[in-house]
Structures are given as structure tokens and as C-alpha cells.
Amino acid sequence: MVGLVLVSHSPEVARGTAHMVAQMVGEVEVIPVGGDPEGGLGTNPDGIRAALQSARSEELLVFMDIGSAILAVESVVEGLPESLRSRVRLVDAPFVEGAFAAGVLASTGAGAEECVAAAVEARTEPKLHDA
């Protein structure tokens, strides 16, 4: 099964997005990692590493919000053992909408490729039908 790791500079954004996705899709593993080690705005490479290492899902899609979250995730993933690194996929998609779209497909048993495609497609979906 596909799981999601949500890395944000904000603990509230990471937890809130994870909560929303989990409420909407059910049994999909969704792990939030937000903020710096003290709980403020920032990133936490140790927290990212711990989240990836604790995940039970066969495939892990990592969503990042901006800037240093991306750099922190890339750095952590580079240092992982190959057995874990091969299960991880970084997703270049909108944080909230992409995680939601991927989570919905993951809940149906779809594989990582299909979930990533849905997440990326979320970038082009209009929110207003008249726009």
C-alpha cells in the first residue's frame, strides 16, 4: 500500500493536512512532519528521517511545502539505506490538493505511479468552474 509523508515548515499545516486527508480517505498511512525541533516554523531532518523509518507502507510518497523542506527531504533521503530509499518517492505537486488526490487513489489500492499522477494533475485542476 502507498503511504504519505507530509513535510511542512508549519507543524499546524502538516498536522491539519494529514488530518484532513486521513478523515477523507480512511486507512491510508499519513504521517505529518512539521516545524523545527522546537516546534516553531522550519524543518527538522531528524523528524523527517524518523517518519520515513517508522512508516509501514510499502511505498512512500513525500509531499513538501517550500524551499528548505525540499532540501531537507532530499538530504535525508540521500542518507537512507537503499532498502528504505527505494520505497520513497518525492512528489512535485501542490501540498494540500496533491496529498488529498494521492490519498484518495491510495485508498483504492492504487500504486505509487497512479497516486503521483493524480497529485500532479491537482496542479492544473481549476477550483472555480467559471474560471
C-alpha positions in Angstrom: 0.0 0.0 0.0 1.0 3.6 -0.6 1.5 5.9 2.4 2.1 9.7 2.6 4.6 11.7 4.5 3.7 15.4 4.6 6.7 17.8 5.3 5.8 21.4 6.0 7.6 24.4 7.7 4.5 24.7 9.9 3.5 22.0 12.4 -0.1 23.1 12.0 -0.1 22.8 8.3 1.4 19.4 8.3 -1.0 18.1 11.0 -4.0 19.8 9.5 -3.4 18.4 6.1 -2.7 14.9 7.4 -5.9 15.1 9.5 -8.0 16.2 6.5 -6.6 13.5 4.2 -6.9 10.8 6.8 -10.6 11.8 7.5 -11.4 11.7 3.9 -9.6 8.6 2.8 -9.6 6.3 5.8 -6.9 3.6 6.1 -4.1 5.2 4.2 -1.0 5.9 6.4 -0.4 9.6 6.6 2.5 11.0 8.6 2.9 14.7 9.3 6.3 16.2 9.9 6.1 19.9 10.6 8.3 22.6 12.0 11.7 22.8 13.5 12.8 20.6 16.5 11.5 23.2 19.0 8.0 23.3 17.3 8.4 26.6 15.5 8.5 27.3 11.8 11.2 25.5 10.0 12.3 22.0 9.1 13.5 19.0 11.1 15.7 16.5 9.2 15.7 14.2 12.2 11.9 14.3 12.3 11.8 13.5 8.5 14.2 10.6 8.9 12.1 9.2 11.9 8.9 9.5 9.9 10.3 7.6 6.9 11.9 5.0 9.1 8.7 4.4 11.1 6.4 4.2 8.1 4.8 0.8 7.5 3.7 1.4 3.9 5.4 -0.4 1.1 5.7 2.8 -1.0 6.0 6.3 0.5 5.1 9.5 -1.3 6.7 12.6 0.3 5.0 15.9 -0.2 6.9 19.1 0.7 5.7 22.6 1.0 8.5 25.0 0.1 12.3 25.8 -0.1 14.3 24.2 2.7 11.7 21.5 3.3 12.6 20.2 -0.2 16.3 20.5 0.5 15.9 18.8 3.9 13.9 15.9 2.5 16.4 15.4 -0.4 19.3 15.3 2.1 17.6 12.8 4.4 16.6 10.5 1.5 20.2 10.5 0.1 21.4 9.2 3.5 18.9 6.4 3.9 19.8 2.8 3.3 18.9 1.6 -0.1 16.2 -0.7 1.2 14.3 2.3 2.5 15.3 4.8 -0.1 13.9 2.6 -2.9 10.4 2.8 -1.2 10.5 6.7 -1.2 9.2 9.0 -3.9 9.4 12.8 -3.7 6.3 14.3 -5.3 6.4 17.7 -7.1 2.7 18.6 -6.6 0.6 21.0 -4.6 0.9 20.2 -0.9 -2.8 20.0 0.2 -4.5 19.2 -3.1 -1.8 16.8 -4.2 -1.8 14.9 -0.9 -5.6 14.7 -1.0 -5.6 13.4 -4.6 -2.9 10.9 -3.9 -4.5 9.7 -0.7 -7.9 9.1 -2.4 -6.2 6.9 -5.0 -4.1 5.2 -2.4 -7.2 4.3 -0.5 -8.4 2.3 -3.6 -5.3 0.3 -3.6 -3.6 2.2 -6.5 0.1 2.1 -6.8 2.6 4.9 -6.4 2.7 5.9 -10.1 -1.0 6.3 -10.3 -1.1 8.3 -7.0 1.7 10.6 -8.1 -0.1 11.2 -11.4 -3.2 12.3 -9.6 -1.2 14.5 -7.3 0.5 16.2 -10.2 -2.8 16.6 -12.0 -4.1 18.5 -9.0 -1.9 21.4 -10.0 -3.9 22.0 -13.2 -7.5 21.4 -11.8 -9.4 24.7 -11.6 -11.0 25.4 -8.2 -13.7 27.6 -9.8 -15.5 26.1 -12.8 -16.2 29.5 -14.2 -12.6 30.5 -14.3 
